[in-house]
Amino acid sequence: MNAPHNGTETSEQAAESIGDLLGGLQKTVLSALKESPFGLTCDEIEQRLDLRHQTASARLNDLQKLGLAIVRIDPKTKKPFTRKTRSGRNARIYFVP
């Protein structure tokens, strides 16, 4: 899978620059999710793996597209399960299916 970009020259260059790391970063994020029975928010992945938000978010997006990460829905509220981030905001929790 190639790194996503928005079609601009700088975005394409950034995507190309991490091309060799992409599989490894996906595996690293997936491994962190597998080790976390209560799931992880993007913020928790950033902290645990020392990743920038853009990188962690993009790799979670990749894993979701591949069906390797999911967001579970609370049957009571019909909304995704969330947990507070460092900033105190609610964030979706990602799980391995």
Sine and cosine of phi, psi and omega as CSV:
sin_phi,cos_phi,sin_psi,cos_psi,sin_omega,cos_omega
0.00,0.00,0.73,-0.68,0.04,-1.00
-1.00,0.07,0.47,-0.88,0.06,-1.00
-0.90,0.43,0.66,-0.76,0.01,-1.00
-0.96,0.29,0.41,-0.91,0.08,-1.00
-0.50,-0.87,0.23,-0.97,-0.06,-1.00
-0.99,-0.17,0.14,0.99,0.07,-1.00
1.00,-0.10,-0.22,0.97,0.05,-1.00
-0.98,0.18,0.35,-0.94,-0.05,-1.00
-0.86,0.51,-0.70,0.71,-0.03,-1.00
-0.92,0.39,-0.61,0.80,0.03,-1.00
-0.92,0.39,-0.66,0.75,0.04,-1.00
-0.89,0.45,-0.65,0.76,0.03,-1.00
-0.90,0.43,-0.67,0.74,0.01,-1.00
-0.90,0.44,-0.67,0.74,0.02,-1.00
-0.89,0.45,-0.66,0.75,0.01,-1.00
-0.92,0.40,-0.59,0.81,-0.07,-1.00
-0.93,0.38,-0.40,0.92,0.02,-1.00
-0.96,-0.27,0.12,0.99,-0.05,-1.00
-0.76,0.65,-0.70,0.71,-0.03,-1.00
-0.95,0.32,-0.40,0.92,-0.04,-1.00
-1.00,0.01,-0.28,0.96,-0.17,-0.99
-0.81,0.58,-0.79,0.61,-0.01,-1.00
-0.85,0.53,-0.66,0.75,0.01,-1.00
-0.91,0.41,-0.66,0.75,0.02,-1.00
-0.92,0.39,-0.64,0.77,0.07,-1.00
-0.87,0.49,-0.71,0.71,0.00,-1.00
-0.89,0.45,-0.63,0.77,0.00,-1.00
-0.91,0.43,-0.71,0.71,0.02,-1.00
-0.92,0.40,-0.68,0.73,0.02,-1.00
-0.88,0.47,-0.66,0.75,0.02,-1.00
-0.88,0.47,-0.68,0.74,0.04,-1.00
-0.88,0.48,-0.66,0.75,0.03,-1.00
-0.91,0.42,-0.66,0.75,-0.01,-1.00
-0.89,0.45,-0.53,0.85,-0.01,-1.00
-0.99,0.14,-0.03,1.00,-0.11,-0.99
-0.86,-0.51,1.00,-0.03,-0.06,-1.00
-0.88,0.48,-0.36,0.93,0.02,-1.00
-0.99,-0.16,0.21,0.98,0.04,-1.00
0.97,0.26,0.09,-1.00,0.00,-1.00
-0.66,-0.76,0.57,-0.82,0.17,-0.99
-1.00,0.08,0.24,-0.97,0.06,-1.00
-0.87,0.50,-0.65,0.76,0.01,-1.00
-0.87,0.49,-0.66,0.75,0.01,-1.00
-0.92,0.38,-0.60,0.80,0.06,-1.00
-0.91,0.42,-0.68,0.73,0.04,-1.00
-0.83,0.56,-0.74,0.68,-0.03,-1.00
-0.92,0.39,-0.75,0.67,-0.08,-1.00
-0.90,0.44,-0.64,0.77,-0.10,-1.00
-0.97,-0.24,0.03,1.00,-0.02,-1.00
0.82,0.58,0.78,0.62,0.02,-1.00
-0.94,-0.34,0.46,-0.89,0.15,-0.99
-0.95,0.31,0.41,-0.91,-0.02,-1.00
-0.84,0.55,-0.71,0.70,-0.06,-1.00
-0.86,0.51,-0.63,0.77,-0.01,-1.00
-0.94,0.34,-0.75,0.66,-0.01,-1.00
-0.88,0.48,-0.71,0.71,-0.01,-1.00
-0.89,0.45,-0.69,0.73,0.00,-1.00
-0.91,0.42,-0.67,0.75,-0.01,-1.00
-0.93,0.36,-0.59,0.81,0.10,-0.99
-0.89,0.46,-0.65,0.76,0.04,-1.00
-0.88,0.48,-0.70,0.71,0.06,-1.00
-0.84,0.55,-0.75,0.66,-0.06,-1.00
-0.90,0.44,-0.59,0.81,0.06,-1.00
-0.90,0.43,-0.70,0.72,0.00,-1.00
-0.88,0.47,-0.53,0.85,0.03,-1.00
-0.99,0.10,-0.06,1.00,-0.02,-1.00
0.97,0.24,0.31,0.95,-0.04,-1.00
-0.99,-0.16,-0.16,0.99,0.08,-1.00
-0.65,-0.76,0.62,-0.78,-0.01,-1.00
-0.70,-0.72,0.30,-0.95,0.17,-0.99
-0.94,-0.34,0.82,-0.57,0.01,-1.00
-1.00,0.05,0.55,-0.84,-0.02,-1.00
-0.98,-0.19,0.74,-0.67,0.06,-1.00
-0.95,0.31,0.87,-0.49,-0.05,-1.00
-0.90,0.44,-0.41,0.91,0.00,-1.00
-0.97,0.25,-0.73,0.69,-0.09,-1.00
-0.99,-0.12,-0.27,0.96,-0.06,-1.00
0.90,0.43,0.35,0.94,0.03,-1.00
-0.87,-0.49,0.35,-0.94,0.03,-1.00
-0.87,0.49,0.56,-0.83,0.13,-0.99
-0.90,0.43,0.63,-0.78,-0.01,-1.00
-0.72,-0.69,0.25,-0.97,0.09,-1.00
-0.55,-0.84,0.46,-0.89,-0.02,-1.00
-0.93,0.36,0.61,-0.79,0.07,-1.00
-1.00,-0.08,-0.02,-1.00,0.05,-1.00
-0.86,0.52,-0.50,0.86,-0.02,-1.00
-1.00,0.07,-0.04,1.00,0.02,-1.00
1.00,0.01,0.02,1.00,0.02,-1.00
-1.00,0.02,0.41,-0.91,0.07,-1.00
-0.98,0.19,0.65,-0.76,0.03,-1.00
-0.71,-0.71,0.54,-0.84,0.04,-1.00
-0.88,0.48,0.53,-0.85,0.06,-1.00
-0.97,-0.25,0.76,-0.65,-0.01,-1.00
-0.98,-0.21,0.61,-0.79,-0.04,-1.00
-0.74,-0.68,0.32,-0.95,0.20,-0.98
-1.00,0.05,0.73,-0.69,-0.03,-1.00
-0.90,0.44,0.00,0.00,0.00,0.00
